[in-house]
Amino acid sequence: MTTHMVTLSSLLPYEDFIQRHIGPSPEEVKAMLAELDISTTDELIKHTVPEAIRLSESLTLSEPVDESTVLAKLKQLAVQNKPYKSYIGMGYNDTVVPPVILRNVLENPGWYTAYTPYQPEISQGRLEGLLNFQQMVIDLTGMELANASLLDEATAAAEAMTMCKRVNKKRSDCLFVASDVHPQTIALIKTRAEYLGIQVVVGAAGDIENHDVFAGVIAYPSTLGEVTALQKIIDALHQQQALAIVTADLLSLVLLEPPGAFGADVVVGSAQRFGVPMGYGGPHAAFFATKDKFKRSAPGRIIGVSVDSRGRPALRMAMQTREQHIRREKATSNICTAQALLANMAGFYAVYHGPKGLKKIAQRVHRLTQILAAGLAQSGITPVFSHYFDTLLLTTGEQTTEVLARAEEAGINLRVVNKQQVAVSLDETTTPEALTILWRVLLGAKSDGLQVTQLDRALNNAPAIPDELQRKHELLTHPVFNRYHSETEMLRYLKRLENKDISLVHSMIPLGSCTMKLNATTEMIPVSWPEFSGIHPYAPTAQTQGYQQLLNSLCEQLAEITGYDAVSLQPNSGAQGEYAGLLAIRKYHESIGQQQRDVCLIPSSAHGTNPASASMAGMRVVIVDCDEQGNVDLSDLENKAKQYSDQLSCVMITYPSTHGVFEEGVKTLCEIIHAHGGQVYMDGANLNAQVGLTKPGLIGSDVSHLNLHKTFCIPHGGGGPGMGPIGVKSHLEPFLPGNPVSESDSERVGPVSAAPYGSASILPISWVYLQLMGGKGLTKATEIAILNANYIAKRLSDHYPVLYTGKAGYVAHECIIDLRPLKTATGVTEEDVAKRLMDFGFHAPTMSFPVPGTLMIEPTESESKAELDRFCEAMIYIRQEIEQVAQGVYAVDNSPLRHAPHTQADIFSDEWTRAYTRQVAAYPLAWVEENKVWPTVNRIDNVYGDRHLMCSCPPLSSYQE
């Protein structure tokens, strides 16, 4: 018997997490390699990744640490942040996150590990939550239609601009923006307008009628707090056939007449103050509400009510043909990731508080603001505006420096408007005691004797809101907002919704190009730490030193992993990262006098966001063919590079390709583009197959976005949040996005997100992941991701054609199985297979992308062999059912495939007239019984849902049998 020497180093826990993140055990890895007839993972990588791009040295990253150590390290950074009490406002306000929502939604993997609800039968819970959000926005804004969130308020305003330009046939390229809109919103609108040929005029709202515009953007209330009538301005816009865009504060609309009552065409804003922490800028759900007639041009996802095959109400994402993955360069927007998790939180906040609770909060905030104003006026500082909701503009004059010094001493942040003025924004967390401190800060010794109770009694009951602007419309009348106000009821409601969905807590989600890997608990814990979640995005950097160190460290690590020279963390989604990268390319070419370069070459297999982003950047999209093996046709690429040599801006490629293959000619592709003066943009969607094995910068790419919500473990949240930082080579570094509110950044490229670091509060997730894994662990994760994909491809290859492989016969980190021959022979569709997988407890792989009639499977490194085997067994069983259709055992329309998914109502119904047994329907394999997940609705009628669009909460009677 051989004994192995035990050393202390072998017993330390530093690398324990690596094996917890990676699903297969060493024994399972050996078994999978044997299935592939390969000895080692090194051998597999040699067969899979072209030698010309393989790294010769390991990643230069810190050694992995254990979970308790990394949290201790992060806490040391966190305590260097100073969460001062913020009165800055500007669309970011402190809020109280109801603990029942904090624990059961934000901190609950049943909510945060789910994917975008493209498979609605197993997504009814979060779809209902998003429908609540839409109804909340519709009620508060007085509009007819709302989407299920956008990335931030500034992005929503830019989307409103582009939608109004599309739908308004008026021959004008001018957009008017009122100067009292939030400055970050104005900055982002200017960024987006530049390459769309839109002229942005900023001025006093009353000057709108002096400009010939297609739309105008006005604030309600203004960024400095003033509440003014909208009717005259909106009428002036409509008189010149222009559309009215209103940026609104959601809590103020509880007390204010909704913009829809004055004829607004679009209303946008942030739902952050509805129970979502500031988080140093995000993530938060923006809202976008508009008129029904604009529904087919509205950006983002819209949840609609349809019916299932039993005729019962069921929810789904409506009008998906609007979306970028289908319309590509003709898409209305490049938005893909939204903020579903945060939209659900905001909607639940409204459900929990209800209309009475929200009114109480809004009235309290307003009353405290009135009392603050009264005390200031009594002591010589009268607010500039007499009509306001929660924000006061104050002229402090020569005392401004002293005021700010006292604020610093008190741990308070005020908004510095200019050298003579400050602004104060109150919020849900403001207390009567806080007013005493604010008076002391703003007035110094003059505050002596001011008492909240005395001033409160002295005030009459009239709010500081004009009579004609006080809300008269009812709000939140639907029963869902009037039922769950005890914590017991709310807890059970949240659990009922959670139980309707499949997430990573149930089973593998094998979506190709989505990388649904483990979101480890240790990575998620810091998200709700107040040192990260409680900071305003425009707080002074002296108060955010912990954040600064973390962000710099993350940038350095991402630069090492990708081979780039600089990284910007601002883009708050992959699509925004694409846009930022393309802007950098355009600005670079302009800087060297080649502004005529505006042609973007894009392979026909590219992600839909690629052509949509290129169009947004004002580029002309030229499609490059792919060959029969799915590779970019280098001959066609070279011909088009020559054809457009003087106009060539860039090529956008994904690597490994969207066909799941490491293309051998990728370096040649880069050389061709560079030879003709172009830049190479590499989509980072498939970076999970590169980390530690190769680098975009090594391959020859100039810029990439990195999906931190894929490769680097930020969860998908049921459709967001995400983060899409960009890495660039040094020549593009000067053209990274600038700070949206910094005058020192005025010479940089404009911002692409409202906050300097996008959704900063989720960046610790990726930082923790990198610390836990180290270079060694990251490389091993990539190897196992490739092994898992090849194992599935091998196991399924005897049953389904695997569409594309590399020259040695292997796939990268995902594989595509071809259902088209089976569909031709039997009538069984890819949708039938996707729905039948639900009966086994699985979310379907990606359907019909990048090739129609196929399924693309990406298992990631986090799934064990046992889970992969269960998935393969389900797919093999389904193949046998398809064969039964082919043999005439079932007609396709009366097969388990066409009737899938099967619900409890099906199985327990009195009548059963189908050609297969109830056992086959519900428990097709023995292991399904161990952890059965029941879809709560049958297959949903997509056509009905689009033809009878209903995007608000249906009456409860519609759910009754």
N, C-alpha and C positions, 0 to 999 in steps of 0.2 A: 504494500500500500504506500503510495507516494503522498507525502504531506507537503503542502506549499507553505513557504515562509510568510508569516503574517507580520506586517510592519504597521506602524502607527499611521503612516500616510495612506495606506490602503483602507484604513478604518475611518478616516475623516470623511465628513459628509459633503465635501465641496462639489463633487460631481453627481450626487444623488439625484438632483433635479433633472439632469439630462435624461436619465432613464425613465423618470416619471413623465417627462414631456413626450418622449418617443414611445410609441405604443408597443411595438413588437419586442419581446424579450430576446436576449442573445440566442436562445434555443429556437425561437420562432424565426429569427433572421436566417439561421442556418437552414431551416426547413424550407423557407421561401426561396433561398438561393438554390437549394437542391431542385426545387420545382422548375427553376429556370436553367438547370444544368450548368450552374456557375459556382465557383468555389468561394469567392469573396466579394464584398461590396466594391473593393478596388477594381476588380476585374469587370464588374458591371459598369462602373463609371467609365472605364477605358473603352468599353463597347458603346457607351451612350453619348458621352460628351466629346466632341472633336478635340483631338490632341492639340491643334493649333491655338485653342483658346483656354486650355486647362491651366490652372495656376501651378506654378512650380514650387511655391512656398506657401506655408500656412498663413491664415489671417493673423495680423498683428493686433490682437485684442487682449484684454486682461484675462487672467485665468478665471474659470468659473467659481462662483461662491455658492454657499448653501442659502436656503430660503430665509432663515432667521437673520443671517448676516446681511443679506441684501436689504432687508427691511430696516435693519439698524443703520446701514449706510445711508439709505434714503431718508430716514428720519433726521439724520444729521444735516442733510441738505434742506429738508423741509423747515426745520426750526430757524434756518437763516432767512426764510421769508417772514415778512412782518405784515400779517393781515390787519392793516389799519382799518378803522371804520370808514367805509367809503360813502361819500356824498357826491361823487363825481357825476353819476347819472350817465348821460349820453347813450341810453339804451341798455345799460347794464346796472342792475339794482340788486342789492342783497335781498334774500328771500328766505322763507322758512320751508324747508323740504319736509313735508309730513313724514314722520318716521315710518308709518305704515307703507308709504310709497318708497322711501329710501331703502328699507330692508327687503321689501317684497317685489320691487321692480328694478331699481338701479343696481342693487347688490345681489340680484337673483339671476343665476345662469339660465334659468328657464325662460327669462326674458332677454337677457343680453347676448346669448349665444345663438339665437335664431337667425335665419336668413331673411332677406327680402321676400315678402309673401307671394312669389310667383306661382306657388302651388297652394291655392287658397283653401282647399279642402282640409289641409292640416295647418292652417294659419288663421282660423276664425277668431281666435282670442286677440291677437295683436291687430288684426283688421278691425275688430270692434273698437279697440282702444283708439286707433287712428280715425275711425269714423266719428268717435266722440270728439276728438281734436278738431276735425273739420266742422262739426256741428257747433262747437264752442266758438270757433272763429267766425262762422257764418252769423251766429247770433250777435256776437259782440261788434262785428263790423257792419252788420246790416246788408251784407252782400248775398248773392244767390248761390255762390259756389266757392269752395275753398279746396286747396290741395292738402296733401298729408305732410307738408313741411318742405322747407328749403334750408340751405346751409346756414345763413345768417341774414340779418335784416338788410345789410348793404347789398349782398348778392341778390336778395329778393327784389330790391329796388331796380337793380340792373336788369334782372329778368323781366320786370314790368316794363322797363323802357323798350327792350327788344320785342316783347309781345305787342306793345302798342304800335311800334313801327310796322310790324307785320300786318296787323289787322286794320290799321287806319290807312285808307287809300289816299289820303291827302298828300299832295306833292310838297312835302316839307321834310328836311333832314335836321330840323332844329328841335332840341329838347330844352325846355326851361326847367331849372331846378331852383327852388326858393333857397335863399342863403341861410335860412334858419332850419334847414334839414341837418341831421347829424353830419359832422364833417367827414367821418369815415365813409358814410353813404355817398356823399358827393364825390369823394376821391375814387371810390370803386366804380361809380357810374362813369366818370371820366375815363378810367382805364378801359372799361368795356366798350365805350363809344368810339374810341380812337380809330380802330381798324374796321369799324362798321360804317364809316362815313357819316357819323352823327355828330353834329355840332352841339356842344353843351353850353348853354348860357346860364350863369348863376347870378341871381339878383333878388331884390325885394319881391315878395310874393305879389304885391300890387302892380308890379311892372309887367306881369305876364301878358296883358292885353297889348303891350307895345311890341311884341315879338310874334312872328309868324311861325308857329310851332306845330308839331304833330302830337305832342303831349306835354304836360307839366307835372312836376313833382312838388307837392306841398306837404308841410308837416302839421300834425294834429295830435298833441300839442307840439310846439316848436322845441328844438334842441335846448333852448334856454328857458323853456317852461311856459311860454305864452300860449294861452288858449284863445284862438280867434275864429270868427265865423268862416266857414268854408264856402257857403252858398255863392257869394258874389264871385269868388275866384273860379269855382267850378263852372258857373254860368258863363264867365268870360272865356273859358277854354272851349266849352261846347259851342259857343257862338261862332268860333272860328274853326269848327269841326275838329277840334283837338280833344284828346282824352285826358282825364284827370286821374293822376296817381297820388294816393295819400299814404304817407308813412305815419303809422299810428302806434300809440302806446296802449297795449292790450288792457292793462288794469284801469287806465283812465276811461276806457270805453264803457266800463261798468257804470260810470256816472255821466259820461258825455253822450249826446246824441250820436248815433253811429254815422260814419262817413257815407254809408250807402243811402241814408235818408236825404243827403244833399246831392245825390247823383254821381258819386265817385264811380269811376270805371274800374279801378284796381286799388286795393288796400293792402299794404304790406307792413311788416314789423317783426318783432321778436316776441316769442312766448317765454323768454328766459325767466321773467319775474313770476311766472306761474310755477313756482316750486322747483326750479333748476338752478343750481349754484352758478355764480359768475365764472368760476373756473379759469381765471386769467384770460378769458376770451371765449371759452367754449369747452365742450359743444353745447349748443342750444338749438332749439327748433325755431326757424323763421316761419312766418305764415304768409300766405299769398291768397287773397280772396278777390273774386272778380264777378262779372256778370255772366249769366248762363250762355249768352250768345258767343262768348269768347272761349268756351270750354275746350274746343278742339285745338286752340292755340296756347292754352295755359301750360306753363312749365311744371315739371315735377309729377309725382304720382298722385293720382286721385282715386280714393276708395269709393266704390259704388255698390249698390244693392242689386243683386240679381236673384235668380232662383236656381235650385238644384234640380236633379232629375225627378225628384218627388214633388216638385212645385213649391218647396219651402224656401223662405227667404235665405239668402246666403250672400256673403260679402266677397268681393274680389277687387283687384286693381283694374280700374276701368280704362278704356280707350288707350290700350298699350301701344297701338300703332302710332301714337304721337311720339313715342320714346326714341331716344338716340340709337338704341341697339337695333332698331328696325329701320328708321328713316335715315340714319347715318348723316351724310352731309346736308340733307334736307330737314333734319330734325329741328324742332322748335327750340331746343336747348341741349346742352351737353350734360345736363344734370343726370347723375346716375345714383350715387350715394346721396341720401338725404339725411334727416335726423330723426329716424323713426322712434328710437328709444326715448329721446327727449320729448318728442311730440306726444308719445304715450304718457310720459310723466306729467306734462302740462295738462293734457286732457284729464288725467286722473285727479290732478289738483282741483280742476273745476268740478269734477264729479264729487269729490270728497267734501269740498266746501259748499257746493251748490250756489244758486243765485243769491241766497240770503247771506251766506258766508263770504262770498266775494264782495257783496255790497258793503258788508261790515268792514272788511279789510280796506277797501277803496275809500270808504268814508273816514276811517281812522287815519289813513295816510293823509287825506286831504285836510282833515281837521287839525292834525298836528302841524301841517304846513301853514295853515291859517294862524294858528297860535304862535308859531315861530315868526311869521311875518308881523303879527301884531306887536310882539315884544321888540322886534327890530325897529319898527316904525316908531314905537313909543320912545326909543332911545336914539333916534336920529337917522336910522338907515331905512328908508322906505323902499321896498322892492320896486324894481323898474316897471314890472308889469302888474296890473291889478287883477288880471284874470289868469288863473293858473290852476294846475291840479296838484303837483307834488314838487315842483322845481321853482326856486326863486333866483332871479338875477339881481345881484346886489352891487351897488357902486360903493366901493370901499376906498377909492381915491388914494391919498397919500398913506393911508393906514394899511394898504394891501400887504406890504412886506411884514408888518407886525402881526396882522391877522394870520398870515401863512406860518409865521414862526410859532404863534400860539397853537395853531392846528397841528403842527408837527409835534409840539410838546404833548398835546392831548391824544396823539395817535389817531389823527383824523385827516382824511384827504378831501379837500374841496376841489372844485373845478376852477382852474385859473383860466378865465376868459381872456383877459388882457391885463396890463399893468394897473388898471384902475378898477377892474371888476372881477368878482368871483360868482360862482353859482353853487347852489346847494340843492341836492335832490334827496328827498326823504323816501322811505320805503317801508315795507311790511315789518321790518325788524326794528324800526325806530320806536323808541320808548319816550314817555314824558320826561324821564330823567335825562335822555339824550339832548332834549331841547335846552336844558339848563347849561349843559356843556357847550352846545353850539353858541348860545348867547355869550358865554364867557370867551369863546374863541373869536367871535365876530365883533364883540363890543368891548371886550376888556372890562375895565372897572365899571363902565356904564351899565353893565348887566346886573349890577347889584340891585336886589329888590324885585327883579322879575320873577314871577311865579306862574307856573302853568295853570294851576287851578283858578287863579284870579282872572287871568286873561281868557281862559276858557269860558268862565261865567260872563265875562264882559262881551264876548262875541255874540252876535245874533245867530240864528240858525241858517242864515243865507250863505251858501257856499260861494267861493270866489270864482264862480262859473256863471256866465250870463244866462238869464232865464231861457233864452231861445236855444242854448247849447246844452241844457240839462236834459239827461236821458228821459225820454217818455216811452220808448219802445221796451216791451218786455224782453227778458233774456233767459236763456237756459230753461225753457219750459218743458223740455222733454223729460219723461220720467227718470231717465238714467241720471240726470243731474239733481234729482230730488228724492233719492231713495237710499243712498249709501253714505250717510253722515255719521253713523257710529263706527268706531274702528272695527268692531266685530263684523258688521255688514260689509265694510270696505275690504277687509282682509279676505272675506269669503268671495267677494266679487272678483278681486284680483286673482285669486286661486282658480276660480271657475274659468276665467279667461286663459290663464296659463295652461290649464289642463286641456285646452282645445288644440294646442300647437305642438308640433315636433321641433325640438331644438337639439343641441349637442348633448343635453342631459339624457336624451333618449337613445340616440343612435348616431352613426356616422351620417354626415351630410356631404355626399360625394359630388358636389357641384364643380364641374370643370371650370377653370379660370377664376375660382372664387376662394380657394385655399381656406377651407373651414377647419382650421386646426384648433388645438387646445388653447383656451383662454384661461391660463392657470390662476387659481385663487390668489396666490401670492402676488401675481402681477396686478390683479384687480383691487386688492385691499387699499392701496394709497389713493385711489380715485376720489374717495369721500373724505380724505384727511382735510381738515379745514385750512391747513397751511398751503394746500394746493387749490382747493375748491373755493376758498373764500376771498380770492384776490381779484380786484378790478383789472381789466386788461391794460388800462392806461395809468396804473399806479406807477410812481417813480421807480426806476430801476434799483435805487438804493434800498427799496423795500422788498425786492424780489431776487436777492442774491442767490438764494437756494435754487430758484428756477433758472437763473442765468447759468449757474454751474451745470445743472442737469441738461439744459438745452445745448450748451457748448459740448458737453461730453457726448450727447446723443449725435450731434452733427459730426463730431470726429469719428465716432464708430461707424456711422452710416457712410461717411466718405471712405473709410478703410474697406468696408464691405463692398462698395460699388466701384472703387477706383476713380472716383471723381475728386475734384479739388475743393469744392464748396457745396454746402447744402443750405437750402431755405426751408424752414419748417412752417411757413405761412399757409400754403394751400391746405384747405380743410376737407378735401376729397381728392380722389384720383383724377377726376375730370378737371378739377381746378388746377391740379398739378400739371396736367397736360397743357392746359391753357397758359399757365405761367411759363412753362418750358418753351412753348411756341412764341410767346411774347419775347422771351430772352433772345431767341433766334432772330426774330424780326428786328429787335433793337440793335443786335450785334451787326446785322447786315447794314442797317442804316448808319451805324457808327463808322463803317468803312466805305461809305458812299455807294452802297449797292442796294438801295431801297427798292429797286425794281424786282428783287427776288421775292416772289409771292406764290410759287408753285410748290405744293406739298404732294409728294408721291406716297401713296398708301396702298399696301397690298389688298387684294380683294377679300382676304380672310381676316382683316383687322377688326379689333373691337370697335363697336359702333361709336364709342366716344371719340375715337381718333378723327374720323372725318368731321364729326360735329364740332370738335374743338378747333380743328383747322379752319372751318368756316367762320367760327366766332373770331378767330385771329385775322380774318380778312384774307385768307389764303384761297387760292384756287386748287381744288382737289383733283388730282389725276390718279386714276386707279391703275395699279400694276397687277398683271396676271400672276396666278400661281400655277405650277405644273401639276401633273397627275399625282405626284407624290405629296402634294400640299406645300411644297417649298415655293418661296418667291422665285419667279421666273427671272433669272439674272439677265438673260438676253433681252427680255422685254424691259426690265429695269434700266439696262444700259442704253437701250434705244431711246427710252423716254428721258433719261438723264441728258443724253446728247441733244434730243429735240428741244428741251427746255433749258439748255445749259446756262444761258444768261439770266433766266428767270427762276432757276431752281433754288428754292429756299431750303427744303429738307425732305427727308424721308421719315416716315413713322413706321417702325417695325416693333413686333413683339418677339421676345426671345426667352426661352424656346418659343417656337411659333404657336399661334393659336390652334394649330393642328397637333400640338403635343409632341413636337420633334425638335431636337437640336439640329438646326440646319447647318450643313457643312460649309456652305458658301457665305456665311455671315460676314467674315472679315473682308472678303472680296466685295460684298455689297457695300460695306462702309467705304472701302477704297474708291469704288465707282462714284459714290455720292460726293466724297471729298474732292475727287479729281475735277468735278464740275462745279465746285464752289459751294456745295450744299452742306448742310449739317445733318447729323444722324440723331433722331429722337427715338430712344428705345423705351417702349411702354414697359412699366415695371410690374405689370399684372402677374407675370410668371417668374418673378425673381426668386420664388421659393425653390426653383430648380437650379439656381445659380450660386447661392450663398456658399462661399468657401471653396467652390469648384472653379469658378470663373468670375469675371467682373465685367459689367457693361463698359467701364472705361478701358479695360484691357482689350475688349473686343473691337473697340473703335467708335463707340457711341460718344456723343458730345453732351447729351442731357437725357435724364430719365426722371419720371416720377416714381415714387416708392409707395406702394400701398401698405401702410403700417397696419391696416385692418386685415391684411392677408398675411404677408410674410412675417410681420413682427407683432402678431398676437393681439392687437386691439380687436375686440369682438365686433361682429357685424351689427348687433343690436336690433335685428329684425328689419334692417334697411338703413343703417346709420346709427351712430356716427362713424366716420372714417377720417383718415388723414392721408394726404398725398404730397408729402415733401418732395422737392426736386433736388437732384444732384447735378452739378454741371462741371465741365472742364473750366480751367482758369480764364479762358478768353470770354466765357459767358458770365462769369461771376459779377461783373459790374451791372448786369442787367437782371439781377434777381429782384423780386417784388420789394417795394419800399414800405416803410411804416405808414399806415393810413392817416395818422394824425401828427406826424413829426415834420416840422419845417426843415430840419436838417436833412431829411430824406427827399426833399422836393425835386432834386435832380435825378433821383432814381426812377426806375420803372414804377408805374402806379401799382397800388395794392390789388390783390386778387381775393382777399378776405377782409372782413371788417376788423379783425384783431391782428396785432403784429405777428403772433405765433399761432394763428388759427385756433384750433381746439386744443389749447395748451394742456388742459388738465388731464387729458388722456395720454399725453406723451410719456408720463412715468411708466405706463404699461409696457411700452416697447423698451424703455431704458432698463427696467427690471428684467425683462426677458433676455436682453443682451448680457447683463451681468450674470444671470443664472447659467447661461449656456456657454459663454466664452467662445473663442474661435473654434475650439475643438468640438464643442457641442453643436454649434451652428452648422458646421460642416457635416457632422454625423446626421443631423436632422435632414439636411438636403439629400444625403445618400439614401436615407431610409424612405424619404418621400418618393424618390425615383424607384427604389426597390418595391414599395407598396404598389405603385402604379403598374410596374411591369408584372408583378405577381397577379394582379387582377386581369391584366391583358392576357396573360398566359392561361389562366383558369377559364376565361370566357372565350378564348379563341377557337375552341372546338364547337362552340355553340352560336357565336356571332362573329361576323367578319370584323377584325380590328382594322380600321380604315388606313391609318398612316403609321409608319415606323421609320426609324433611322436606317442607315445603310446596313447596319449589323442586325437589324430586325428588332430593335428595342425602342420603347417610347421614352419620353422624358418623365415628367411628374404627373402626367395625365394621359388618358387614352380615349379614343373615339371608337364606339362600336356602331356599325352601320345596320340600321333597321330597314333600309329602303327595299332590299330584295324581299324581305318578309312581308313588308307592306304591299308590295306588288302582288305577291303570291296569295296572301290571305286577307288583306284589308285591315290587318292589325296595325295601328299607328304608334308612333313614338309616344303620343299622349296616353294611349291605352297602357303601355308599359309603365309610364310614369305614375299613372293613377293606381295601377295594380301594386306597385312597390309600396304604396301606403298601407296596403293590407298586411304587409310584412313588417311595418313599423319604420320604413325608410323614406326619407325625402328623396325625390328623384334626382338623378344627375342633370346636368345642363341639357336642355332640349334644343335641337335644331340649330346649334351654334358650335362651330363656325359653318357646319354643313347641314342644310335642311334634311330632316329625316334621320338624324343620328342622335346618340346620347354621348356626352363627353363626361368622363369620370375622373375626378381628382380625389384620391383618398387622404392625402397629406401624410406626414410622418407620425401623426399622433394616434393613428388607429392600429389596434393590435391585429395579429393574424386571425384571431378568433372572430373579430368583427368583420374583417375582410372576407373571411370564409362565409359568414352569415349572409353578407351581401351577395357574394357569388352564388351561393345556394339559392337565394331568392331569384336571381337573374336566370339561373339554369332552370329552375322550376317554371318560371314565366316562359322560357323558351319551349319547354315541354307543352305548356298550354297553347302556345302559338302553333305548335305541331298538331295538337288536337284539333284546332280550327282547320288546319290544312288537310287533315285526314277526315274531316266531316263529322267528328264527334260532337262539336258545337258549331252552330252558326255564329259568325263573328258578333252579330248583334245580340246574341243570347249567351255570350261567353263570360267567364269571370273577368276577362280583360276589359270588355266594353262596359260592364256594370260596375267596375271598380271606380272609386273605393266603396267598400261595403261598410255600412254603419250598423250600430246596434238596432236601430229601427228596422233595418232589413232583416237581420238575423232573428229578431224576436217577433216579427210580424206573424199574424195568424196564418196567412197564405204564403206559400212558397211554390212558385210555378216555374222555377228556373231549371235548366238542364243539368245543373251541378248541385252538390249538397251544400248545406249551410256550413259544414266543416271546411269544405274547400274554399268557400267564400271568406271565412273569418280566420281560420287557423290552417292555412295551406301546408305549413311545416310545423313539426312538433314544438320547436323552440319558440315559435310565435306566442304560444300560450304563456310562456314565462313572463313576458313583458309586453302584453298586447296594448297597442296604442289605437284608440278608436277615432277615426275621423268623425266629426260631429255633423257633417253634411255630406250628401252624395255629390256626384260630379256636377260641377256648376256650369250653367249655360252662359258661355261668354258672349254669344251674339245677343241674347236677350238683354244682358247687362248693359251693353253698349247702345242698343236701340231704345232702351227704357232707362236712360241714365238717371240715377237717384243717388246723390252724394251727401245726403244728410241722414240722420238717424231715423229709421222707419218707426211708425207707431207700434206699440207692443202688440196690438191686435193682429198685426201681420205675422207674428210668430206663433199665434195660436192655431191649433189644428182645426 
